[in-house]
Amino acid sequence: MPLKTWFSVTKAASWRNSAEVVDTFNTASILPDDRIVFNIHGNTFRLVASINYSRSTVFVKFIGTHAEYDRINAKTISLY
C-alpha cells in the first residue's frame, strides 16, 4: 500500500524542482542530476527516481529493500 500511495501522490504532482519534491516527501534525499531517493514504508524500502521537471516525468531507476539499496550506487544505477 505505501508504494501505491507514493505513486498516487507522484502522479498528481507537478514539481518544478527538487525542493518541491522534498516539500511533498520530507524524508526524500536529493542526489545530483535530478535524482531523488524516496523512503517507502518507514524506510523499509528505497526508491530511486530521476525527474525531468520540465516534462513532469518521473523515471523509476530502482526499488528495493534498504539492504539492497546499500549495495547499489544510486547516482549511477540505470535500468538500461
N, C-alpha and C positions, 0 to 999 in steps of 0.2 A: 503494500500500500504506500509506503513512503516514496518509492520511485514513481508511482503514478501521480502522487502529489507534486513531486518535483517537475514531472513532465507537464502537468496541467498549468502550474504557475509559470513555467518557462514558455510554454506555448502562448500564453496570454500576454507575456511581457513584451515591451518594446524598448529594451535597454539601448541607451546611446553610448554607454561607456562602462568600464568595469566597476566604477564607484556605484553606479545604479544597480548592478548585479549584487554587490555587497549590501546595499540598502535592502534588497529583497531577501537575500540569503546571507545573514550576518556572520555565518561561520565559513563562508566561501573564502578561498585563498587565491589571490591574483598571482599569475605567473607571466613571464614575458610572452610576447606575440599573441596577445589577446586570449590566452588560455586561463581557465578558471578551474580550480579543484573544489568540488562540492562535497560536503559531508552528508551522507544519506543515512537515515535511521540512527541518529545519535552517534554518528561517526563509525558505525559498524561497516559501512560501505563507503567507497570513494568513487566519484565520477569525475573524469577529466573531460572538459569540453573546450573547443575552440569556437570563439564567437566572432562572426562578421557583423559588426554593429550597423554598418551602412545598409546591409541587406536583411537585417533582423534574422539571421540564420545561425543556428547552433549546431555544431558538429560534435557528436559524442566520440571521443577518442579512446576512452577506457571506462569500464565499470567493473569493479571487483571489491573484494574484501579489503579491509585496512592492511592486512598482512600481504595480500597480493600487490596492493599499491606500493608497499615498501620495497618491492622487488623491481619496480619499473622506474624509468626516468620520465616523469610527467611532462617535461619540457620537450621531449622528442618523440614520444610514443605516437604511432600512427597506425591506422587500420589498413593502410595501403602499402 
